[in-house]
């Protein structure tokens, strides 16, 4: 089984890219982030034509997440459902092929002295509560998403340059670690603890051709899925060409 995650940075702007990638890569499940469209504007019919069902939690102009799967997603849950007044469409969950799948788009945080940064840390706290109240570490669970955190020095092209900056602060890394302490493992790092690969590159200053990136898109799995991992990679080719997303798809493969 192949499971992927991809921040598409506007599904309407990137629709043909996404459809072409689905045709060629043939993942069984895809977690999408930053749709930037409402549920009604999501290209459900076009996705269905290439063989995928879609569960969508959209929002006009901002945010938005989805789960695409060859098998129809069941038991769909949208949002953190914790009673907090939050209009951001940042999480959707569904069951596909006996696996509970969560697609998440963590807040960016803007700058460390901003309200958005505080919201980001709170959001991570809420996500840990979501896991504690809805799931158990022993179940087959995968969280795919744009986490807007590079967890370690190896996950950035220049740790000294990024020190103290949003996406790489100690508080953000600690917040992500607390979520992982639920019983989640970084699938890419399970297989490749010392390999440096990035999933996001700034549009500016030739960051992509210079490979000045960060690894902020991850697939986290519980132990029952970690033991089935056989491969993981970043599809750098999908970042190339005209008008790409600033993120590339990240995927894992599980043995049956």
C-alpha positions as CSV (number, residue, x, y, z in Angstrom):
1,X,0.0,0.0,0.0
2,X,1.3,3.4,-1.0
3,X,0.3,6.4,1.1
4,X,1.3,10.0,0.3
5,X,0.9,13.5,1.6
6,X,1.2,16.7,-0.4
7,X,0.6,20.4,0.3
8,X,-0.7,21.5,-3.2
9,X,-0.9,25.2,-2.4
10,X,-4.3,25.6,-4.2
11,X,-6.0,22.7,-5.8
12,X,-7.5,24.9,-8.5
13,X,-4.2,26.3,-9.5
14,X,-2.5,22.9,-9.4
15,X,-5.4,20.7,-10.5
16,X,-3.8,19.3,-13.7
17,X,-0.5,18.7,-11.8
18,X,-2.3,16.7,-9.1
19,X,-4.3,14.7,-11.6
20,X,-1.2,13.9,-13.7
21,X,0.6,12.9,-10.5
22,X,-2.2,10.6,-9.4
23,X,-2.2,8.9,-12.8
24,X,1.5,8.3,-12.8
25,X,2.3,7.7,-9.1
26,X,-0.8,5.7,-8.4
27,X,-0.9,6.1,-4.6
28,X,-3.6,4.2,-2.7
29,X,-4.2,7.0,-0.3
30,X,-3.3,10.7,-0.5
31,X,-3.5,13.4,2.2
32,X,-3.8,16.8,0.6
33,X,-3.3,20.2,2.3
34,X,-3.8,23.9,1.6
35,X,-6.7,23.3,-0.9
36,X,-7.7,27.0,-0.8
37,X,-11.2,26.1,-1.9
38,X,-14.7,25.2,-0.5
39,X,-16.0,21.7,-0.6
40,X,-18.3,22.7,-3.5
41,X,-15.3,24.0,-5.5
42,X,-13.1,20.9,-5.0
43,X,-12.7,19.0,-8.3
44,X,-14.4,15.8,-7.1
45,X,-15.5,14.7,-10.5
46,X,-12.1,15.1,-12.1
47,X,-10.5,13.2,-9.2
48,X,-13.1,10.4,-9.6
49,X,-12.3,10.2,-13.3
50,X,-8.7,9.2,-12.5
51,X,-9.9,6.6,-10.0
52,X,-10.1,8.3,-6.6
53,X,-12.8,9.0,-4.1
54,X,-12.5,12.3,-2.1
55,X,-13.3,13.3,1.5
56,X,-12.9,17.1,1.7
57,X,-12.8,19.7,4.4
58,X,-12.5,22.9,2.5
59,X,-12.4,26.6,3.2
60,X,-12.6,29.6,0.9
61,X,-9.2,31.1,0.0
62,X,-7.3,29.6,2.9
63,X,-6.4,26.2,4.4
64,X,-8.4,23.1,3.4
65,X,-7.5,19.4,3.7
66,X,-8.6,16.3,1.9
67,X,-8.1,12.5,1.8
68,X,-8.1,10.9,-1.7
69,X,-8.3,7.1,-1.9
70,X,-8.9,4.4,-4.4
71,X,-11.3,2.8,-1.9
72,X,-14.0,5.1,-0.6
73,X,-13.1,6.7,2.7
74,X,-15.4,5.8,5.6
75,X,-16.3,7.3,9.0
76,X,-15.2,10.8,7.9
77,X,-14.5,13.3,10.7
78,X,-13.8,17.0,9.9
79,X,-11.9,19.2,12.4
80,X,-10.6,18.6,15.9
81,X,-14.1,18.6,17.3
82,X,-13.0,19.9,20.7
83,X,-15.6,22.6,21.1
84,X,-13.1,25.4,20.3
85,X,-14.4,28.2,18.1
86,X,-12.0,27.7,15.2
87,X,-13.1,28.2,11.6
88,X,-9.8,26.9,10.1
89,X,-10.1,23.8,8.0
90,X,-7.0,22.0,9.1
91,X,-7.8,18.4,9.8
92,X,-9.8,15.6,8.3
93,X,-9.8,11.9,9.2
94,X,-11.3,8.8,7.6
95,X,-10.8,5.0,7.5
96,X,-9.4,3.4,4.4
97,X,-8.4,-0.2,4.0
98,X,-8.5,-0.8,7.7
99,X,-6.2,2.2,8.5
100,X,-7.3,5.4,10.2
101,X,-5.9,8.2,8.1
102,X,-5.6,11.8,9.2
103,X,-4.7,14.7,6.9
104,X,-3.4,17.7,8.8
105,X,-2.3,21.2,7.9
106,X,-0.6,22.7,10.9
107,X,-0.5,26.5,11.2
108,X,2.5,28.3,9.8
109,X,3.0,30.5,12.9
110,X,4.2,33.6,11.0
111,X,6.7,35.1,13.5
112,X,7.6,34.1,17.0
113,X,6.2,37.3,18.5
114,X,2.8,36.9,16.7
115,X,-0.6,35.7,17.8
116,X,-0.4,33.1,14.9
117,X,2.6,31.6,16.6
118,X,0.7,31.2,19.9
119,X,-2.2,29.7,17.9
120,X,0.2,27.2,16.3
121,X,1.4,25.9,19.7
122,X,-2.2,25.7,21.0
123,X,-3.2,23.8,17.8
124,X,-0.6,21.2,18.5
125,X,-1.9,20.9,22.1
126,X,-5.4,20.4,20.7
127,X,-4.1,17.7,18.2
128,X,-2.5,15.7,21.1
129,X,-5.8,15.9,22.9
130,X,-7.6,14.7,19.8
131,X,-5.4,11.7,19.6
132,X,-5.7,10.9,23.3
133,X,-9.5,11.0,23.2
134,X,-10.1,9.3,19.8
135,X,-7.3,6.8,19.3
136,X,-5.0,4.3,20.9
137,X,-1.3,3.8,20.1
138,X,-1.9,0.2,19.2
139,X,-4.2,0.8,16.3
140,X,-3.2,1.3,12.7
141,X,-3.0,5.0,12.4
142,X,-1.3,7.4,9.9
143,X,-1.1,11.1,10.1
144,X,0.0,12.8,6.9
145,X,0.5,16.5,6.6
146,X,2.3,19.7,6.3
147,X,3.5,20.2,9.9
148,X,5.3,23.4,9.4
149,X,8.1,22.2,11.6
150,X,11.5,20.9,10.7
151,X,12.2,18.5,13.6
152,X,16.0,18.3,13.5
153,X,19.1,19.9,12.1
154,X,19.2,17.4,9.3
155,X,15.8,18.6,8.2
156,X,17.1,22.0,7.1
157,X,19.8,23.1,4.7
158,X,21.3,25.4,7.2
159,X,20.4,25.0,10.9
160,X,22.4,28.1,12.0
161,X,20.6,30.3,9.5
162,X,17.2,28.9,10.7
163,X,18.0,29.0,14.4
164,X,15.2,30.9,16.2
165,X,13.0,31.3,13.1
166,X,9.5,30.0,12.8
167,X,9.3,26.4,11.5
168,X,12.5,25.6,13.5
169,X,12.1,27.0,17.0
170,X,12.5,24.9,20.1
171,X,8.9,25.4,21.2
172,X,7.6,24.2,17.8
173,X,9.8,21.2,17.8
174,X,8.7,20.4,21.4
175,X,5.0,20.7,20.4
176,X,5.5,18.3,17.5
177,X,7.4,15.9,19.7
178,X,4.6,15.9,22.3
179,X,2.2,14.8,19.5
180,X,4.6,12.1,18.5
181,X,4.9,10.9,22.1
182,X,1.4,9.6,21.7
183,X,3.0,6.7,19.9
184,X,3.8,8.0,16.5
185,X,7.0,7.5,14.4
186,X,8.3,9.6,11.6
187,X,8.1,7.0,8.8
188,X,10.9,8.5,6.7
189,X,13.2,8.5,9.7
190,X,12.4,4.9,10.6
191,X,13.8,3.8,7.3
192,X,16.4,6.5,6.7
193,X,17.7,8.0,10.0
194,X,20.7,9.8,8.4
195,X,19.4,10.7,4.9
196,X,18.9,14.4,4.2
197,X,15.9,15.2,2.0
198,X,13.6,18.2,1.9
199,X,9.9,18.6,1.0
200,X,9.6,22.4,0.8
201,X,11.6,25.1,-0.9
202,X,10.8,28.8,-0.9
203,X,9.8,30.2,-4.3
204,X,12.4,32.9,-4.0
205,X,16.2,33.1,-4.4
206,X,16.5,29.9,-6.5
207,X,15.9,27.9,-3.4
208,X,14.7,24.8,-5.2
209,X,17.6,24.4,-7.8
210,X,20.0,25.2,-5.0
211,X,18.2,22.6,-2.8
212,X,17.9,25.1,0.1
213,X,14.9,23.5,1.6
214,X,13.2,22.1,4.8
215,X,11.6,18.8,5.5
216,X,8.3,19.9,7.0
217,X,5.9,17.4,5.3
218,X,5.8,14.1,7.2
219,X,3.9,10.9,7.5
220,X,3.6,9.7,11.1
221,X,2.6,6.1,11.8
222,X,1.9,3.9,14.9
223,X,4.0,0.9,15.6
224,X,1.7,-1.6,13.8
225,X,2.3,0.4,10.6
226,X,6.0,1.2,11.2
227,X,6.7,-2.6,11.2
228,X,5.3,-2.8,7.7
229,X,7.3,0.0,6.2
230,X,9.3,-0.9,3.1
231,X,10.0,2.4,1.4
232,X,9.6,6.2,1.7
233,X,10.7,9.1,-0.4
234,X,10.1,12.7,-1.5
235,X,8.9,13.0,-5.1
236,X,11.2,15.9,-6.1
237,X,10.1,15.6,-9.7
238,X,6.6,16.9,-8.8
239,X,8.2,20.2,-7.6
240,X,9.7,20.9,-11.1
241,X,8.2,22.6,-14.1
242,X,5.9,25.6,-14.5
243,X,3.9,27.0,-11.5
244,X,4.5,24.1,-9.0
245,X,3.5,24.0,-5.4
246,X,6.3,25.0,-3.1
247,X,6.0,21.5,-1.6
248,X,6.7,18.1,-3.1
249,X,4.7,14.9,-2.3
250,X,6.1,12.6,0.4
251,X,5.1,8.9,0.3
252,X,5.5,5.7,2.1
253,X,5.0,2.1,1.1
254,X,3.6,-0.6,3.4
255,X,3.8,-4.3,2.9
256,X,0.5,-6.2,3.1
